[in-house]
Amino acid sequence: MGKRIVILGSSFGGLNTALHLRKLLGNGHSITVVSADPQFTFIPSLPWVVAGRREPSAIQCPVAPRLKRNGVEYVQDAITAVDPERQEAVGKNGVYPYDYLVAATGSELDFGAVSGLGPIKGHSQSIFNVEQALQARAALEKLLRAGSGTIVLGNAQGASCLGPVYEMALLIDALLRKRKARHKFKMALFTNEPHLGHFGVGGFGAMTRMLEDEFADREIECHLNSKISGITPDHVELENGVRFGNGFSLIVPAFFGSHAYMGIEGLANPRGFVLADDHLANPKYPNIYAVGVSLAIAPPAPTPVPVGVPKTGQMTDDMAKKAAYNISADIQNRPKIMGKDFSVTCIADGGNTAFFIGAAPLLPPRDWLIHKKSILFHYLKEGLEKYYMASVRYGLPLPTFPF
């Protein structure tokens, strides 16, 4: 009798897990992807949307046709709870029984942790979906039309997705210089990290010095070990008393995993990230796997201000392949492979240049580490975006390159 595999989420982790499982298992088992968002979005390109370099149509397309082409069912629904004992995922519109469950739901944004944080009830912009990126673009253009002001980019206490703030600072600086208006705007960056380029994992060698030099050359004021005390329409204030004008602010919040996983002993940590062993399976409920942002990864060392460990798109793709392999191995009674031997590669665009980071393993000490700066990496990132979107739209093989 075939197994029922339910995958929660249809972004990088959910899509890759589903396609690899179908390839590994053939057609004898049912694979269902349940997601609230019917669109696949190439999330690494959202900073380009804010900077006016991309329109949403270039980085979005429906995900269901790609899944259907490979014999995977897609259901649009928002998951509200998981019941590991009954082996059911509960959505707003239905209940989904499973033999194997993959948590690939990404993150929930914790705007409520800081007074005034966020674009809905607060006074700052965000960047984790197309709607937020377009709202941020409109707010940025409004300030630029005003002709002067203060631009603040920041990572809130507990934030883990730290790269977009760096990218946005460099992209906005490049945009202002192109318009010959850089001298009219003050720019500041603050982060919860103990040093630039810490990224929740202790840093990547000389990358810290590269970033320090880059921000110094661009005259972008930087503040470390920062905690926000509050945000108003006029100011962004840190707990150490530093205060910025709020002409435009884009601030990354801390994440939750998912409230659907919270409160289930042994399944998730208090913030809703799923606990997993070295094979990406939950120790208490070994038929539940976690990939991408949904996976709980503890920081390697404490920091003065809490900093989470990021999960890049490349890491998520890699986790998805390993989780798919291990589920198929379990079904077919084969040995599993290690799922947590992460490497990381990332390209951060800077408008008129770009940075490439590669490291294995993710946490130090490492067997190899690469960090380079070149405009060529900007074109590499563009090429990867275009190919990835073509693979989702037209069924081309998904790339295995970093992005």
C-alpha positions in Angstrom: 0.0 0.0 0.0 1.4 3.4 -1.0 2.3 6.0 1.6 0.7 9.4 2.0 3.3 12.2 2.0 2.1 15.7 2.9 4.4 18.6 2.4 3.5 21.9 4.1 4.8 24.8 2.1 5.5 25.4 -1.6 8.5 27.6 -1.7 12.1 26.4 -2.2 11.9 23.7 0.5 8.4 22.3 -0.3 8.8 22.4 -4.1 12.2 20.7 -4.1 11.1 18.1 -1.6 8.0 17.2 -3.6 9.9 16.9 -6.9 12.7 14.9 -5.6 10.4 12.5 -3.7 8.4 11.9 -6.9 11.6 11.1 -8.8 12.9 8.8 -6.0 9.6 7.0 -5.3 7.9 6.8 -8.7 4.1 6.8 -8.8 3.2 4.3 -6.1 2.8 6.9 -3.3 0.7 10.0 -3.0 2.5 13.3 -2.6 0.4 16.4 -1.6 1.7 20.0 -1.2 -0.4 22.2 1.0 0.3 25.9 1.0 -1.5 29.1 1.6 0.3 30.9 -1.3 -0.4 29.7 -4.8 2.5 31.7 -6.2 6.1 30.6 -6.2 8.3 33.6 -5.5 12.1 33.8 -6.1 12.6 35.4 -2.7 16.3 36.3 -3.2 15.2 38.9 -5.8 12.9 40.9 -3.5 15.6 43.5 -2.7 15.7 44.2 -6.4 11.9 44.8 -6.3 12.4 47.4 -3.6 15.1 49.1 -5.5 13.0 49.2 -8.7 15.1 46.7 -10.6 12.4 44.0 -10.9 8.7 43.7 -11.3 6.8 41.0 -9.5 5.9 39.2 -12.8 9.6 38.4 -13.3 10.0 36.6 -10.1 6.6 35.0 -9.5 4.5 32.3 -11.2 1.8 29.7 -10.1 3.4 26.7 -8.5 0.5 24.2 -9.1 1.3 23.5 -12.8 4.9 22.6 -12.0 3.8 20.2 -9.3 1.0 18.7 -11.4 3.4 18.1 -14.3 5.4 15.8 -11.9 2.4 14.0 -10.5 2.2 16.0 -7.2 -1.2 17.3 -6.0 -1.4 20.9 -4.8 -4.0 22.2 -2.3 -4.3 25.9 -1.4 -4.9 26.0 2.4 -3.4 27.6 5.5 -2.3 25.1 8.1 -3.4 26.0 11.6 -2.3 22.9 13.6 -0.5 19.6 13.3 -1.5 16.5 15.3 1.4 14.1 15.3 -0.5 11.5 17.3 -3.4 11.3 14.8 -1.0 12.0 11.9 -3.0 14.9 10.6 -2.3 18.4 9.4 -5.3 20.7 10.0 -6.0 23.6 7.7 -8.7 26.2 7.5 -10.4 24.3 4.7 -9.6 20.7 5.4 -7.7 18.0 7.2 -4.7 16.2 5.6 -3.8 12.7 7.0 -0.3 11.6 6.4 2.2 8.8 6.8 5.1 11.3 6.4 5.0 15.0 6.9 7.5 17.6 5.8 7.5 21.0 7.5 8.6 23.5 4.9 6.3 26.4 5.9 9.0 29.0 6.2 8.6 31.7 8.8 6.1 33.9 10.5 7.3 37.5 11.2 7.4 38.6 14.8 6.5 42.3 14.3 4.9 42.4 17.7 8.2 42.0 19.6 9.1 45.7 19.1 6.8 48.7 19.4 6.1 50.3 16.0 7.8 47.5 14.0 6.4 46.5 10.7 4.4 47.9 7.8 0.9 47.0 8.9 0.6 48.3 12.5 4.0 49.9 12.7 6.2 52.5 11.0 8.8 50.5 9.2 9.0 48.5 6.0 9.7 44.8 5.5 10.8 42.6 2.6 9.6 39.0 2.9 6.9 38.9 0.2 6.1 40.8 -2.9 3.4 43.0 -1.3 5.9 44.1 1.4 8.6 44.8 -1.2 6.2 46.9 -3.3 5.1 48.9 -0.3 8.7 49.5 0.7 9.5 50.6 -2.9 6.7 53.1 -2.8 7.8 54.4 0.6 11.4 54.8 -0.6 10.4 56.6 -3.8 8.3 59.0 -1.7 11.3 59.9 0.3 13.5 60.3 -2.8 10.9 62.6 -4.3 11.1 64.7 -1.1 14.7 65.3 -1.9 16.4 64.6 1.4 16.1 62.6 4.6 17.4 59.7 6.7 17.4 56.1 5.4 17.7 53.4 8.1 18.3 49.7 7.5 18.3 47.4 10.4 18.1 43.9 11.9 16.0 43.7 15.0 17.0 41.7 18.1 16.5 38.0 17.5 16.6 38.4 13.7 18.2 35.6 11.7 17.6 36.5 8.0 20.4 39.2 8.1 21.5 39.5 4.5 18.6 41.6 3.1 19.6 44.6 5.2 23.1 44.5 3.8 21.8 44.2 0.3 19.3 47.0 0.7 21.9 49.4 2.1 24.2 48.8 -0.8 21.4 48.9 -3.4 19.9 52.1 -2.1 23.4 53.7 -2.0 24.0 52.7 -5.6 20.6 54.0 -6.6 21.2 57.4 -5.0 24.7 57.7 -6.6 23.2 56.9 -10.0 20.7 59.7 -9.5 23.6 62.0 -8.2 21.6 62.5 -5.0 23.7 60.5 -2.4 24.9 63.7 -0.7 21.3 64.6 0.2 20.6 61.6 2.3 22.0 60.2 5.5 22.2 56.4 5.6 22.6 54.2 8.7 22.6 50.5 9.3 22.2 48.8 12.6 22.3 45.1 13.4 22.0 42.7 16.3 25.3 41.1 15.3 28.5 41.6 17.3 30.3 42.5 14.1 29.4 43.0 10.5 29.1 39.8 8.6 28.6 37.7 11.7 25.4 36.3 10.2 24.6 34.3 13.3 27.4 31.8 12.7 30.5 33.7 13.9 31.3 35.3 10.6 33.1 34.2 7.4 36.8 35.0 7.9 37.8 38.2 6.1 34.2 39.0 5.0 33.9 41.2 8.1 36.8 43.4 7.0 35.4 43.5 3.4 32.0 44.7 4.7 33.6 47.3 7.1 35.6 48.7 4.2 32.6 48.7 1.9 30.3 50.6 4.3 33.1 53.0 5.2 33.7 53.8 1.5 30.0 54.4 1.0 29.7 56.5 4.1 27.0 54.4 5.6 27.0 54.7 9.4 27.0 51.3 11.2 25.9 50.3 14.7 26.5 46.8 16.2 24.9 44.9 19.1 21.8 46.9 18.6 18.4 46.5 20.2 15.4 48.6 19.1 13.5 50.3 21.9 10.8 51.6 19.6 9.8 53.1 16.2 7.6 56.1 15.6 6.6 57.8 12.4 9.5 60.2 13.0 12.2 58.2 14.7 13.9 54.8 15.1 15.4 54.6 18.6 17.8 52.0 19.9 18.1 50.9 23.5 21.5 52.5 23.9 20.0 55.9 23.1 21.0 56.2 19.5 18.2 57.8 17.5 17.7 58.1 13.8 15.2 60.1 11.8 12.6 57.8 10.1 12.5 59.1 6.6 12.5 55.5 5.4 13.2 52.5 7.5 13.4 48.8 6.5 13.9 46.6 9.5 14.1 42.7 9.5 12.1 41.2 12.5 12.8 38.1 14.4 11.0 35.0 13.1 8.6 32.4 14.5 8.7 29.0 12.8 4.9 28.3 12.8 2.3 28.5 15.4 0.9 25.2 14.0 3.9 23.4 15.6 3.9 25.3 18.9 3.0 23.6 22.2 3.5 20.1 21.0 6.1 18.6 23.3 9.0 17.1 21.5 8.0 18.5 18.1 9.2 22.1 18.1 11.0 24.6 20.3 9.1 27.5 22.0 9.3 29.7 18.8 7.8 27.0 16.6 10.8 25.7 14.8 10.8 21.9 14.3 13.4 19.9 16.2 15.3 17.4 14.0 18.0 14.8 14.2 21.0 14.5 11.9 18.7 13.0 9.2 16.3 16.0 9.4 13.7 13.8 11.1 12.0 14.8 14.4 13.4 12.6 17.2 10.0 12.0 18.9 8.0 11.8 15.7 10.4 10.3 13.1 7.9 10.5 10.3 8.0 14.3 10.5 10.8 16.1 8.7 11.8 19.7 8.6 13.6 21.7 5.9 14.5 25.4 5.4 13.4 28.1 7.8 11.1 25.6 9.6 14.1 23.7 10.9 15.5 24.5 14.4 19.2 25.3 14.3 20.7 26.6 17.5 23.3 29.4 17.3 26.8 28.1 17.8 27.6 30.6 20.6 25.8 33.2 22.6 26.0 36.9 21.5 25.3 40.1 23.5 22.1 40.6 21.6 20.2 37.5 20.3 21.1 36.5 16.7 19.5 33.6 14.9 21.1 31.3 12.3 20.0 32.0 8.8 18.8 29.4 6.2 19.6 30.5 2.6 17.8 29.3 -0.5 20.7 27.1 -1.4 20.7 25.5 2.1 17.0 24.9 1.8 17.3 23.3 -1.5 20.0 21.0 -0.1 17.9 20.1 2.9 15.0 19.3 0.7 17.0 16.9 -1.4 18.3 15.2 1.7 14.9 15.0 3.4 13.4 13.5 0.2 16.2 10.9 0.0 15.8 9.9 3.7 12.0 9.6 3.4 12.4 7.4 0.4 15.1 5.4 2.1 12.8 4.8 5.1 10.0 3.7 2.8 12.3 1.5 0.8 14.3 0.2 3.8 17.6 1.7 2.7 20.2 3.5 4.8 19.7 7.2 5.4 22.2 9.9 4.7 23.3 12.8 6.9 21.0 15.8 6.5 22.7 18.4 8.8 26.2 18.5 7.2 25.3 21.9 5.8 27.4 24.0 3.5 26.4 27.5 2.5 26.7 29.6 -0.6 25.2 33.1 -1.0 25.4 36.0 -3.5 24.6 39.5 -2.1 24.1 42.1 -4.7 25.4 45.6 -4.1 24.0 47.5 -7.0 27.3 48.2 -8.7 29.1 45.2 -7.4 28.3 41.9 -5.6 29.7 39.6 -2.9 30.0 35.9 -3.1 30.3 33.7 0.1 30.8 30.0 0.2 31.7 27.9 3.2 31.7 24.2 4.2 30.5 23.4 6.8 28.2 26.2 7.8 29.6 26.4 11.3 33.3 27.0 12.0 35.9 25.5 11.9 35.5 25.0 8.2 37.2 22.9 5.5 36.9 25.6 3.0 35.8 29.3 2.8 35.5 31.6 -0.2 34.6 35.3 -0.2 35.0 37.5 -3.2 33.7 40.8 -4.6 33.0 41.4 -8.3 30.3 42.7 -10.6 30.4 39.2 -12.2 28.5 37.8 -9.2 25.7 40.3 -9.9 25.3 38.7 -13.4 25.6 35.2 -11.9 22.7 36.0 -9.5 20.6 37.4 -12.4 21.3 34.2 -14.4 20.3 31.9 -11.6 17.1 33.8 -11.0 16.1 33.6 -14.6 16.9 29.9 -14.9 15.2 29.1 -11.6 12.0 30.8 -12.7 12.2 29.1 -16.1 12.5 25.8 -14.3 9.4 26.4 -12.3 7.4 27.8 -15.2 8.4 25.3 -17.9 9.6 22.2 -16.1 13.3 22.5 -16.7 15.5 20.7 -14.1 15.9 22.7 -11.0 19.4 24.2 -10.7 21.9 23.1 -8.1 23.9 26.3 -8.1 24.1 28.8 -5.2 22.0 31.9 -5.1 
